[in-house]
Amino acid sequence: MPWGSDEQSRQRLADIADSFFRPPIRDLVPYEPGKPVEEVQRELGLERVVKLASNEGPFGPFPAALEAIARSAPELNRYPDGGAYRLRAALADVHGVQFEEVAVGAGSDGLVDGLSQVALDPGDEIVCGWPSFPSYAIDARKLGAIPKTVPLREYRYDLDAMLDAVTPRTKLVYVCHPNNPTGTMNTRAELAAYFDRVPDHVLTVLDQAYFEYIDDPDYADGIAEYLKAERRVVVLRTFSKIFGLAGLRVGYALAPAAIVTALGKVRRAFDITTPAQEAALASLIDRQEIERRRTENAAQRPEVERILAEHGLEPVGRAVANFLYCDVREDSRRLFEQLLHEGVIVRPTHGFGGPTAIRVTVGTAEENAYLADALDRVQAMASKTA
């Protein structure tokens, strides 16, 4: 029997009325992922496409992680360890916490979803800055909860205004640190002042997905400085960025044991695949490669900033991770499409709350040079049509 069929012979399936779906789902605007390289090549007939849209690291998995993935392959007929015992134990050891204080998920995004499920009833509230990572608001809306988005101040989280937005119905406050998509951070003093004021009924989620990239001395380590100081906080980290494992979807949360227990009740039975667990475990030991990638990113980020500024795209704020944010003062999809046709994928940030901006990931030196050439061609075409 053939696997596929032509378009004309495909059967139309049953119609499902909108009334079938819960109201929060009917009205939800889903997260819009970046375009895959292969799709862009196929659509536009391009030989070369550079993806600078999704904040992935420009380097692949660590060599030890690749070896661990290969070793796990013969056993893929078996389900993974549903409790991710070895990975959780290793993370507890690395961070100096108890095993019961470590949760894993399908990226840090999966843990945001889990926290929403364990905490939010219809009518409850979350507070976050805006523009920011859209899953905070999306996952709240799924459950009929209310996201209260607080405008950024000078492209950074305005923690004082966020505290003012807290009400008795607020369950979760998200602090994206550094903020995605702007790449900016709050200082240690600002965070300390926030934790001194935040009400006791609120659980703060400190999202540090880009932690390993940052070498600013005023950037706080949420685990050492807040979690271990017994603040009501969950700290999120991920293997999707500097570790080069975005395609395997593995992140983790460090939190009070009661939160980890609750997350275990709502997670799917085998959320983290065996290759993901083994690759993450192998990646933890290579501190030298983490430092090499951090150093390379620190060298290339000013180069991307220079390239953008030279083409009239001045990045905002002071970026500290592996991406930059530019407000182009008009609908950014136009620039996105122009660069797409030149073989460069950047991220228009409509879904993040920034419809007039793009986010550009720091690539390798060669990828960043390709971006510069693409911007040259876009500007040359614009001058011809002016």
Secondary structure, 3 states (H helix, E strand, C coil): CCCCCCHHHCCCCCCCCHHHCCHHHHCCCCCCCCCCHHHHHHHHCCCCCEECCCCCCCCCCCHHHHHHHHHHHHHCCCCCCCCCHHHHHHHHHHHCCCHHHEEEECHHHHHHHHHHHHHCCCCCEEEEEECCCCHHHHHHHHCCCEEEEEECECCECCHHHHHHHCCCCEEEEEEECCCCCCCCCCCHHHHHHHHHHCCCCCEEEEECCCHHHCCCCCCCCHHHHHHCCCCCEEEEEECCCCCCCHHHCCEEEECCHHHHHHHHHHCCCCCCCHHHHHHHHHHCCCHHHHHHHHHHHHHHHHHHHHHHHHCCCCECCCCCCCEEEEECCCCCHHHHHHHHHCCEECEEEHHHCEEEEEEEECCCHHHHHHHHHHHHHHHHHHHHHC
